[in-house]
Amino acid sequence: MPRCRRPRLLVPFAAALLLATGPIEGGAQEASVEDDPRARALVDGWIEALGGMDTFHRFRSARFTLTTELYDPATGRLRRARPRYVTLAKVDGEELARIERWTWSGEPFVVQGFDGEEAWAYVDGERAPSDHKEAEEAIYVCRDVFYWFSLPYKLDDPGVNLHYDGTDESGREVVRVTFGEGVGEHQDVWWYLFDGEESLPVQVRYQEEGSDNLNRLYWEDFRTVDGYVYPGKRIHIDERDRVTKILRMGDVRLNPEVRSAYFNDPDASPWARDP
């Protein structure tokens, strides 16, 4: 079973990346380019360690609970937690998603979805207008849950650019990922750190478009369902290596039966009918 070990702390990482790659904003807006051979080799090794692209092609649908836990970095204590109930499907080349959850306050109940053509949101059974926060965020969160479940295979998509940025001061090889024009909802920049001992990256860092914040995370608790490997925990840390957030993936089912109504009808809950 592949492992993703807890990374060594490297405080000046963001500054070193800026020196090595230039302004992040410039790198994020480039057109599709030819992958660097070393970057491609590292990503291919990661994909092969999880069973190769055939594993991803066998994934047609999935259902799981994704629980977000927020921690106080100073004490390490859990502050609050919230589950999301996620259903995914690949249909006619489209990546469909449905997410059911309560807000952090415990109400209202929100359903967000993408049916291949339109993203939508319902709040306590009422369709949210297009300028409502939940509706505006629907396409992003639907793409987001599909992307994380599909790593590292999504790095093989057209328009995903792989750059080799050498090694950091701890000797870890750095693969930078940018996106071509029209790929994804945002022009974020990602870095994957490989230490040479593991096929999987020991740490992931990403910067969202328009943000100066550098997110840091690593994976633990790898599990397998019907041959599909996924991390049971995605652990976010701050610049002092303190845990700020953990996303736990559980109750995973691969290729459950799904109906198209799941992705365009808020009342057709797969969780209510097939818990």
ZIVENBEL-V241999 format. One record per helix or strand of 3 or more residues. SS is the DSSP state (A for helix, B for strand). FROM is the first residue (numbers start at 1). TO is the last residue. If there is no record, write none. Layout:
BEGIN
ss=[SS SS]
from=[FROM FROM]
to=[TO TO]
END
This chain:
BEGIN
ss=[A A A A B B B B B A A A B B B B B B B A A]
from=[13 24 37 53 61 78 94 109 119 133 138 153 160 173 189 203 215 228 243 260 270]
to=[21 28 49 58 71 91 102 114 123 136 150 156 167 179 194 207 225 237 254 263 273]
END
